[in-house]
Amino acid sequence: TEVVKAIKEAAQTGEVGDGKIFISEIENAIRIRTGEEGTTAL
């Protein structure tokens, strides 16, 4: 994606310690204060 591409371009030096990018799906979001879930919680 464009976001990953931008991070790679900004962070990649070719040296040890450049880091890693982990991409995963988010199952759910919960707003603790109200108990709302899913897109409503966002």
C-alpha positions in Angstrom: 0.0 0.0 0.0 1.0 3.6 -0.2 1.4 3.9 3.6 3.9 0.9 3.7 5.8 2.4 0.7 6.1 5.8 2.5 7.4 4.2 5.7 9.9 2.0 3.8 11.2 5.0 1.9 11.5 7.1 5.0 13.0 4.5 7.3 15.2 2.3 5.1 18.9 3.1 5.5 20.2 -0.4 4.6 21.8 -0.7 8.1 21.0 -3.1 10.9 18.2 -1.7 13.0 16.1 -0.2 10.2 13.2 -2.2 11.8 10.3 -4.2 10.5 6.8 -3.5 9.4 4.1 -5.8 10.6 0.7 -5.8 8.9 -2.3 -7.5 10.4 -6.1 -7.3 10.3 -7.9 -5.8 13.2 -10.8 -7.9 14.4 -12.6 -5.4 16.5 -12.3 -2.0 18.2 -13.9 -1.3 21.6 -14.3 2.1 23.2 -13.8 1.4 26.9 -15.6 4.4 28.1 -18.9 3.7 26.3 -18.6 0.0 25.5 -19.2 0.8 21.8 -17.8 -1.8 19.3 -16.8 -1.9 15.7 -16.8 1.1 13.5 -19.1 3.0 16.0 -16.2 2.9 18.5 -13.9 4.7 16.0 
